[in-house]
Amino acid sequence: MKFLFIVQGEGRGHLTQAIALAEIIKKQGHEVSGALVGSGSGHRVQAFFREAFPAEIIPFVSPGLAYSRKTRALSLPNTFKALFRHFRQYCSSLFRIDRCIRELQPDVIVNFYDVLGGLHQVLFRKKAPMVCIAHQYLMLHKDFVHPEGNRLNRFLVNLNSRITALGAEKRLALSFYAGEPDKNIHLVPPLLRDEVKKLDPGPGDYFLAYVTQQTMADEIAGWQRRFPVNRIHCFSDRPQEEEVEEVSPNLFFHRINGSRFLEMMQKCKGVISTAGFESVCEAMLLGKPVLMVPIKNHYEQTCNAIDGERSGAGLYRNTFAVSDFIRFMAGYTNKRSVFREWEAAGARLILEHLIQPAGNPAAASPSLTPRPFTADNFKAFSFLHQQGQQPG
């Protein structure tokens, strides 16, 4: 079978998921004919994706929710300004997508959360079935627990999710845990790259942090100065001359480097993060507890933090309460084996969903049906099973 990807290319999450799925598809003897990558600029595709993706990459201009550069909170004015400013380019992108689909003739289109991918399916004659993959679809599930308040942000994020999935045969919600389907939303394991699965975790004597704002880096530095016995390695986008800078005893700042961050995660004793879905999943796979501190007013990260705490990944706080995290770690139960079994089922489950829309039953491929898999196998990660502390 031949698959064509459409990928929302801002950030790293959807791009890394596309790389991971391409690895799975190739191992099963299928073909990925290319990736249409949408971004605000329409020509910038991140270097790590160009280096790792095994097929043709076709960039295009695509809309998205706009966030404040200073606070990273959702900005409605910036979002609507961008929509009106680039409307003609978005129309051109729709025709570009259509031309590529006609030329490449995929059996299935896989949309990683791009708005124009969904619009194409309803505005143009459908040329292949589409399956959508993103962790954001979990927020549309009837059993998902949403944070209180933030009704406008919740509405906008879910509206965006629905638009990306217009005309889709299925929506695959990447999840920390198994659960029952809701209409055409199916919970599936996270898509993690092979390089993550090959890591060999062990005990460590330092905390590993990843932050995207200077104020967050300052907050971590302030806590460490009060408790200097704790060693912290922090990856951030703060300006610095050296690759690694020791700003005070036991406090090191690193330039953002995805491979180096994963390498150091193997031997840390705990991860401090802004609750990005990928980083929390990587920590769970390695059995590392996570302190999840969402960026202020960032609805998706708040959802991830609450959901991660319910799943046993770690502790959700609104500030870098590392002292609380240390106390939490004293009673932390490592659920790595359960999560690894759930993650290991991902290739089979996701491929079954991808193959069925094309009219090719999964049962036709013995390698995809080794055993039945239900939420009952993983009650620890079921929607109906509550555990751990509730968000404070």
C-alpha positions in Angstrom: 0.0 0.0 0.0 1.0 3.6 -0.6 0.6 6.3 2.0 0.9 10.1 1.6 1.4 12.3 4.7 0.1 15.8 5.3 1.9 17.2 8.3 1.4 20.4 10.3 5.0 21.4 10.5 5.2 24.1 13.2 7.0 22.7 16.3 8.4 19.2 16.5 5.6 17.0 17.7 3.7 16.2 14.5 6.9 15.9 12.5 8.5 13.4 14.9 5.2 11.4 14.8 5.4 11.4 11.0 9.0 10.1 11.1 8.0 7.3 13.6 5.0 6.2 11.4 7.1 6.2 8.3 9.5 3.8 10.1 6.6 1.5 11.0 5.1 1.5 7.5 8.5 0.7 5.8 9.1 -2.2 8.2 5.8 -3.7 7.2 6.7 -3.5 3.5 4.4 -0.6 2.6 5.4 2.7 0.9 5.4 6.3 2.0 5.3 8.3 -1.2 5.9 11.7 0.4 5.0 14.3 3.0 3.2 17.6 2.4 4.5 19.8 5.2 2.5 22.9 6.1 3.9 26.0 7.9 3.4 29.7 8.2 6.2 30.5 5.8 5.4 27.8 3.3 9.0 26.9 2.6 10.7 26.2 6.0 10.9 22.6 6.9 12.9 21.8 10.0 16.4 20.3 9.4 15.9 17.2 11.6 12.8 16.2 9.5 14.6 16.6 6.2 17.4 14.4 7.5 15.2 11.7 8.9 12.1 11.4 6.6 12.6 8.7 4.0 10.6 10.2 1.1 9.9 13.4 -0.9 9.0 16.5 1.2 6.7 19.1 -0.3 6.3 22.3 1.7 3.2 24.6 1.5 1.7 27.6 3.3 -0.8 26.5 6.0 -2.8 28.4 8.7 -2.6 27.7 12.5 -3.5 29.2 15.8 -1.2 32.1 16.6 0.3 32.6 20.1 1.8 35.5 21.8 5.6 35.6 21.5 6.1 36.8 25.0 3.5 34.7 27.0 2.9 31.9 24.5 -0.8 32.3 25.3 -3.3 32.0 22.4 -3.8 35.3 20.6 -7.1 35.7 18.8 -6.0 39.0 17.1 -2.9 37.4 15.7 -4.7 34.3 14.6 -7.4 36.3 12.6 -4.8 38.7 11.2 -2.8 35.8 9.8 -5.9 34.2 8.3 -6.9 37.3 6.4 -3.4 38.2 5.4 -2.6 34.8 3.8 -6.0 33.8 2.5 -4.9 33.7 -1.1 -1.8 31.7 -0.3 -4.0 29.1 1.6 -6.2 28.8 -1.5 -3.1 28.2 -3.6 -1.9 25.6 -1.1 -5.2 23.7 -1.4 -4.6 23.4 -5.2 -1.0 22.3 -4.5 -2.2 19.6 -2.2 -4.7 18.4 -4.8 -2.1 18.3 -7.6 0.3 16.2 -5.4 -2.5 13.7 -4.4 -3.4 13.3 -8.1 0.3 12.8 -9.1 1.3 10.5 -6.2 -2.0 8.5 -6.1 -1.8 7.2 -2.5 -4.1 4.5 -1.2 -4.5 6.4 2.1 -3.8 10.0 3.1 -2.5 10.4 6.7 -3.1 13.9 8.1 -1.0 14.9 11.1 -3.2 17.8 12.3 -3.1 20.2 9.3 -6.1 22.4 8.7 -5.8 22.4 4.9 -5.6 18.6 4.9 -9.1 18.5 6.3 -10.5 21.3 4.1 -9.2 19.6 1.0 -11.2 16.5 1.7 -14.5 18.4 1.7 -13.7 21.1 -0.9 -12.2 18.8 -3.6 -13.4 15.5 -5.0 -12.1 12.9 -2.6 -9.3 10.9 -4.2 -8.3 8.7 -1.3 -9.6 8.0 2.2 -8.0 10.0 5.0 -7.0 9.0 8.5 -6.1 11.8 11.0 -3.5 11.3 13.8 -2.8 13.6 16.7 -3.0 13.6 20.5 -5.4 16.7 20.3 -8.2 14.4 19.1 -8.3 12.9 22.6 -9.8 16.3 23.8 -12.8 15.5 21.7 -13.5 12.2 23.4 -16.6 12.1 25.6 -14.6 10.8 28.6 -11.7 13.3 28.5 -11.3 15.4 31.6 -10.9 19.1 30.7 -9.4 21.8 32.9 -11.9 24.1 34.5 -12.4 27.5 32.8 -10.6 28.4 29.6 -13.9 27.8 27.7 -12.9 30.0 24.8 -9.5 28.3 24.3 -11.1 24.9 24.6 -13.6 25.9 21.9 -10.9 27.2 19.6 -8.6 24.2 20.0 -11.4 21.7 19.5 -12.7 23.7 16.5 -9.3 23.5 15.0 -9.1 19.8 15.6 -12.5 19.2 14.0 -11.5 21.2 10.9 -8.3 19.2 10.5 -10.4 16.0 10.5 -13.1 17.1 8.0 -13.9 14.2 5.7 -11.7 11.8 7.7 -12.6 8.1 7.9 -11.1 7.9 11.4 -9.4 10.1 14.0 -6.6 8.3 15.9 -6.1 10.0 19.3 -2.5 9.4 20.5 -2.9 8.7 24.2 -1.0 7.8 27.4 -3.4 4.9 27.9 -6.0 2.6 26.3 -9.7 3.4 26.2 -12.9 2.7 24.4 -13.6 4.4 21.0 -16.0 7.3 20.8 -17.7 7.6 17.4 -14.8 7.7 15.0 -12.2 8.6 17.7 -9.9 5.7 18.5 -7.3 5.7 21.2 -3.9 4.5 20.1 -0.4 4.4 21.6 2.0 7.4 21.1 4.2 7.3 18.0 7.8 7.4 19.3 10.9 7.1 17.1 13.2 4.1 17.1 16.0 6.1 18.6 13.9 6.7 21.8 13.0 3.0 22.1 16.7 2.0 21.9 17.7 4.1 24.9 18.9 2.3 28.0 17.7 4.1 31.2 19.4 4.0 34.5 19.6 5.8 37.8 21.0 9.4 37.8 21.9 12.2 40.2 20.4 15.2 38.3 17.2 16.8 37.1 16.7 17.3 33.4 14.6 20.4 32.4 13.3 21.7 29.1 11.7 25.1 28.9 10.9 27.5 26.0 10.8 30.9 27.8 13.4 33.0 29.5 11.1 33.6 32.5 10.8 29.8 33.0 14.5 29.4 32.9 14.9 32.2 35.4 12.4 30.5 37.7 14.3 27.2 37.7 17.6 29.1 38.3 16.0 30.9 41.2 14.9 27.7 42.9 18.3 26.0 42.3 20.1 28.9 44.0 17.9 28.4 47.1 18.7 24.7 47.1 22.2 24.5 45.5 22.7 20.8 46.4 20.4 19.8 43.6 22.0 19.5 40.2 19.9 20.6 37.2 20.7 20.4 33.5 18.3 22.8 31.6 17.7 22.9 27.9 16.3 26.3 26.8 16.4 28.9 24.0 18.1 31.5 26.2 21.0 33.2 24.4 24.4 31.8 25.3 27.8 31.6 23.6 28.7 28.0 24.6 26.9 24.8 23.9 26.8 24.2 27.7 27.1 27.0 30.2 27.6 26.5 33.9 25.8 29.5 35.4 26.3 28.5 39.0 27.5 25.3 40.9 25.2 22.4 39.9 23.2 24.5 37.4 23.9 24.0 33.7 22.1 25.5 30.7 22.3 23.8 27.3 21.3 25.0 23.9 18.3 23.1 22.6 19.4 19.9 21.1 16.9 17.0 20.7 19.3 14.2 20.5 21.4 15.4 23.4 18.3 15.9 25.5 17.2 12.3 24.9 20.7 11.0 25.7 20.7 12.8 29.0 17.1 11.7 29.9 18.4 8.1 30.2 20.4 8.9 33.3 18.4 11.7 35.0 16.4 11.1 38.2 13.4 13.3 37.0 12.3 15.4 34.1 10.9 19.0 34.4 8.9 20.0 31.3 6.2 22.3 29.9 4.0 19.3 29.4 4.5 18.7 25.6 2.9 15.4 24.8 6.1 13.9 23.1 8.4 14.7 26.0 6.1 13.3 28.6 5.7 10.1 26.6 9.4 9.7 26.2 9.9 10.1 29.9 7.2 7.5 30.6 8.9 5.1 28.2 12.1 5.5 30.2 10.4 5.3 33.6 11.3 8.8 34.6 8.9 10.9 36.7 7.9 14.3 35.2 7.1 17.6 36.8 4.7 19.1 34.2 4.4 22.9 34.3 2.3 24.2 31.3 3.0 27.6 29.8 0.5 30.1 31.1 -2.8 30.0 29.2 -1.6 27.2 26.9 -4.7 25.0 26.8 -3.2 22.0 25.1 -0.3 21.8 27.6 -2.7 22.1 30.6 -4.7 19.2 29.2 -1.5 17.2 28.7 -0.4 17.9 32.3 -3.7 16.9 33.9 -4.0 13.8 31.7 -0.3 12.9 32.4 -0.8 13.1 36.1 -4.0 11.0 35.9 -1.9 8.4 33.9 0.8 8.2 36.6 3.5 10.1 34.5 4.3 12.5 37.3 3.1 15.8 39.0 1.2 18.7 37.5 1.9 22.2 38.9 1.4 25.7 37.7 4.8 26.8 38.8 8.2 25.0 39.0 7.6 23.6 42.4 10.6 21.3 42.4 10.4 20.8 46.2 6.9 19.3 45.7 8.3 17.2 42.9 11.1 15.8 45.2 8.5 14.8 47.8 6.4 13.3 45.0 9.3 11.2 43.8 9.7 9.6 47.2 6.5 7.7 46.6 6.6 7.5 42.8 5.6 4.1 41.3 7.5 3.4 38.1 4.9 2.2 35.5 7.4 1.8 32.7 6.6 -1.9 32.0 2.8 -1.1 31.6 3.4 1.9 29.4 6.0 0.0 27.3 3.5 -2.8 26.6 0.9 -0.2 25.6 3.4 1.6 23.3 4.6 -1.6 21.8 1.1 -2.4 20.5 1.1 0.9 18.6 2.5 -0.4 15.3 -0.2 -3.1 15.0 -3.1 -1.0 16.1 -2.3 2.1 14.0 -1.6 0.0 10.9 -4.9 -1.8 11.3 -6.7 1.6 11.3 -4.8 2.8 8.3 -5.3 -0.3 6.2 -9.0 -0.7 6.8 -10.2 2.6 5.2 -8.6 1.5 1.9 -10.9 -1.5 1.8 -8.0 -3.9 2.7 -8.9 -5.8 5.9 -6.2 -6.0 8.5 -6.8 -9.7 8.7 -5.2 -10.1 5.3 -1.8 -9.4 6.9 -1.0 -12.0 9.6 1.8 -9.7 11.0 -0.9 -7.2 12.0 -3.1 -9.5 14.0 -0.9 -11.4 16.6 -3.5 -11.1 19.4 -6.6 -9.2 20.4 -6.0 -5.9 22.3 -8.6 -4.1 24.4 -8.7 -1.5 27.1 -9.2 -4.3 29.7 -5.6 -5.4 29.2 -4.5 -2.0 30.5 -6.9 -0.9 33.2 -4.2 1.2 34.8 -4.5 3.5 31.8 -8.3 3.3 31.2 -10.5 6.4 31.3 -12.6 4.6 34.0 -9.6 4.1 36.3 -8.6 7.0 38.5 -5.2 7.0 40.2 -2.5 9.3 41.6 -3.0 12.8 43.0 -5.5 15.1 41.5 -4.2 18.4 40.1 -3.4 20.8 42.9 
